[in-house]
Amino acid sequence: MTARNGSSTAAEERLDETTADRTPPAPRTGAWTLAGAVVVLALAGCAQWLVRTVSEWTSGTAVGSIAEAIEYPVYAIALGFLGNAALSLTGVRARMTAAFRTELFIKIGLVLLGASIDLGIIARAFGPAVLQAVLLIAAVFAFAWWFAGVLGLDDRLRALLASARSICGVSAAVAAAGAVQARKEQLAYTATLVIVFAVPSIFLLPWLASLMGLPPAVTGAWIGGNIDTTAAVTAAGTVAGEQPLQIASIVKVTQNALLGVVAVLLTLYFAFRAGTAGADGDAPGAQRSVLDRRSLAMLWDRFPKFVLGFLLASIAAAALRATLPEAVLEPRLDAAKELQTWALTLAFVAIGLEFHAGSAREAGWRPVLVFAAATVVNLVVGLGLALLLFSGFSF
């Protein structure tokens, strides 16, 4: 077990480790960060341009209907991967990574998305979303933890894999790593697996949902409950349609809200059962109550604050709808929608730019097998819960 230095930035340091190239990066100067921001903006602009022009170019041709169905996440992610390859070949990608802010862009986009979702939809979907989140997290976490134990994986890696697969990907892995004192290499393995499995799901799940003829609400609940990262959920929901995107976002932010609870429970488990030091320098085996001030502080620290922004934006939009004439309100909501689209486009570009295949080669077959098996369980259980809880949902 590596010692914890007591720094509040340990989680960020671990996350940096997952996204950095294996070659020692050059210092992140302001000039390189600015250059990276220009790259992200340029690629996002190209993605928006392709959305507008490709369908026009192919109109009336054999591929016209296909081109018209391709949404901006597809172009943005593809351009992100191309940019990743080009920057890696020139050896400058590692210097620009400070500008590839996927989490920031997606949080801005989701807060703005809250303004476009009717508060009544959130109220009606909240109960089923909470029930689905609790049951799905419990089922997938338990399976991944058990199967990783069968394969003889380290308890800390088991916690990272189970948390990432059952809750919200890299964010959950980072929170779990801080809770269980995981090694940087274990976090890198887990983060790589999250991205490797999430990117194909962006296109696979909407296609499977269409193939099975799932209703929009069920499609959204299935996507939101299965894809690990919030960015990938938003991308898949956008591909599936406006109504699936709304439900997918509600389901995902509900799962994200449970991240702090899981982090505290993992901390307590490793303190009580695994005989390791707890958070904040507790002695091995030290007793800590769930209601201890430090446990509550950790719960708040791990809680994703953008969930509150999502809800507040929806409440504010509902209040404005009740007080302002439609002719005054709609242009402002349209502007918020345009900003949301740009923020999400930037996030999807950053997904491709942040991807690093190096640690995938180092992960070994056992973590991959655990993650793949847990993904199958997540798909099956998630589909059953989505059908059970959202089949009767109406917009």
Residue pairs with C-beta under 8 A, 6 or more apart in sequence:
1 156
1 181
1 276
2 181
2 183
2 184
4 10
4 181
4 277
4 281
6 280
6 281
7 13
10 178
11 174
11 175
11 177
11 178
13 184
14 174
14 177
14 178
14 182
14 184
14 187
15 170
15 174
15 187
15 191
17 184
17 187
17 188
18 170
18 187
18 188
18 191
18 192
18 356
18 359
19 97
19 100
19 191
19 354
19 356
20 94
20 97
20 356
21 88
21 93
21 94
21 356
21 358
22 358
22 359
23 94
25 94
25 95
25 97
26 32
26 94
26 95
27 95
28 95
28 97
28 98
29 95
32 92
32 95
32 96
32 98
33 96
33 98
33 99
34 99
35 92
35 95
35 96
35 99
36 95
36 96
36 97
36 98
36 99
36 100
37 99
39 83
39 87
39 96
39 99
39 353
40 99
40 100
40 346
40 349
40 350
40 353
41 346
43 76
43 79
43 80
43 83
43 349
43 353
44 76
44 342
44 345
44 346
44 349
46 75
46 79
47 72
47 75
47 76
47 79
47 345
47 348
47 349
48 72
48 341
48 342
48 345
50 75
51 70
51 71
51 72
51 75
54 67
54 70
55 64
55 67
55 68
55 70
57 67
58 64
58 66
58 67
58 68
59 68
71 238
71 239
72 238
72 341
72 344
72 345
72 348
73 202
73 234
73 235
73 236
73 238
73 239
73 344
73 345
73 348
74 203
74 239
76 345
76 348
76 349
76 351
76 352
77 199
77 202
77 235
77 348
77 349
77 351
77 352
78 352
79 349
79 352
80 348
80 349
80 350
80 351
80 352
80 353
80 355
81 352
81 355
82 352
83 349
83 352
83 353
84 93
84 352
84 353
84 354
84 355
87 93
87 96
87 353
93 353
96 353
97 354
100 350
100 353
100 354
101 350
102 231
102 347
102 350
102 351
102 354
103 171
103 231
105 231
105 343
105 344
105 346
105 347
105 350
106 230
106 231
106 234
106 343
106 344
106 347
107 306
107 309
108 343
109 234
109 340
109 343
109 344
109 347
110 230
110 234
110 249
110 253
110 306
110 309
110 310
111 306
111 309
111 310
111 313
112 313
112 336
112 337
112 339
112 340
112 343
113 234
113 245
113 246
113 249
113 310
113 313
113 340
114 309
114 310
114 311
114 312
114 313
114 314
114 317
115 313
115 314
115 316
115 317
115 333
115 336
115 340
116 317
116 333
116 336
116 337
116 340
117 246
117 249
117 250
117 314
118 314
118 318
119 314
119 315
119 317
119 318
121 246
121 247
121 250
121 395
122 250
122 311
122 314
124 393
125 217
125 247
125 250
125 251
125 390
125 393
126 250
126 254
128 221
128 389
128 390
128 393
129 221
129 224
129 250
129 251
129 254
130 254
131 385
131 389
132 221
132 225
132 251
132 254
132 382
132 385
132 386
132 389
132 390
133 225
133 251
133 254
133 255
133 257
133 258
134 258
135 381
135 385
136 166
136 225
136 255
136 378
136 381
136 382
136 385
137 166
137 167
137 255
137 258
137 262
139 166
139 377
139 381
140 162
140 165
140 166
140 374
140 377
140 378
140 381
141 162
141 163
141 165
141 166
141 167
141 262
142 162
143 373
143 374
143 377
144 158
144 161
144 162
144 165
144 166
144 370
144 371
144 373
144 374
144 377
145 158
145 159
145 162
147 370
147 373
147 374
148 157
148 158
148 161
148 162
148 366
148 367
148 370
149 158
151 366
151 369
151 370
152 366
153 161
153 366
153 367
153 370
154 186
155 180
155 270
155 274
156 177
156 180
156 181
156 182
156 183
156 186
157 182
157 186
157 189
157 190
157 367
159 176
159 179
159 180
159 182
159 266
159 270
160 173
160 176
160 177
160 180
160 182
160 186
160 187
160 189
160 190
161 190
161 193
161 367
161 370
161 371
161 374
162 374
163 172
163 173
163 175
163 176
163 262
163 266
164 170
164 172
164 173
164 176
164 190
164 191
164 193
164 194
164 228
164 371
165 228
165 371
165 374
165 375
165 378
166 172
166 374
166 378
167 255
167 256
167 258
167 259
167 262
168 228
168 229
168 230
168 252
168 255
168 256
168 259
168 304
169 194
169 198
169 228
169 229
169 230
169 232
170 190
170 191
170 194
170 195
170 228
170 229
171 229
171 230
171 256
171 259
171 304
172 228
172 259
172 262
173 187
173 190
173 191
173 194
174 187
175 259
175 260
175 262
175 263
175 302
176 182
176 262
176 263
176 266
177 186
177 187
178 263
178 279
179 263
179 264
179 266
179 267
179 270
179 279
179 298
180 266
180 267
180 270
180 274
180 276
181 270
181 276
181 277
185 362
188 359
188 362
189 359
189 362
189 363
189 364
189 367
190 367
191 359
192 356
192 357
192 359
192 360
192 363
193 360
193 363
193 367
193 368
193 371
194 228
194 229
195 229
195 351
195 354
195 355
196 360
197 228
197 371
197 372
197 375
198 227
198 228
198 229
198 232
199 232
199 351
199 355
201 226
201 227
201 232
201 236
202 227
202 232
202 235
202 236
202 239
203 236
203 239
205 222
205 223
205 226
205 227
205 236
205 240
206 219
206 223
206 236
206 239
206 240
206 244
209 218
209 219
209 222
209 223
209 240
209 244
210 219
210 240
214 222
214 386
214 387
215 390
215 391
215 393
216 240
216 241
216 243
216 244
216 247
216 395
217 243
217 244
217 247
217 390
217 391
217 393
217 394
217 395
218 386
218 387
218 390
218 391
218 393
219 240
219 241
219 244
219 247
219 248
219 386
220 237
220 240
220 243
220 244
220 245
220 246
220 247
220 248
220 249
220 250
220 251
220 390
221 247
221 248
221 251
221 382
221 385
221 386
221 389
221 390
222 382
222 383
222 386
223 233
223 236
223 237
223 240
223 244
223 248
223 251
224 233
224 237
224 247
224 248
224 249
224 250
224 251
224 252
224 255
225 251
225 252
225 255
225 378
225 382
225 385
225 386
226 375
226 378
226 379
226 382
227 233
227 236
227 252
229 351
230 252
230 253
230 256
231 344
231 347
231 348
231 351
232 351
233 248
233 249
233 252
234 245
234 248
234 249
234 252
234 344
234 347
235 344
235 348
235 351
236 248
237 244
237 245
237 246
237 247
237 248
237 249
238 245
238 344
240 248
243 395
246 395
247 390
247 393
249 310
253 304
253 306
253 307
253 310
256 304
256 307
257 303
257 304
257 307
259 302
259 303
259 304
260 298
260 299
260 300
260 301
260 302
260 303
261 299
263 298
263 299
263 302
264 290
264 295
264 298
264 299
264 302
267 278
267 279
267 288
267 295
267 298
268 278
268 288
268 290
268 295
270 276
270 278
271 277
271 278
271 279
271 282
271 285
271 286
271 287
271 288
272 285
272 287
275 284
275 285
276 284
277 283
277 284
277 286
278 286
278 288
279 294
279 298
280 294
282 288
288 294
288 295
289 295
317 333
320 329
320 332
321 329
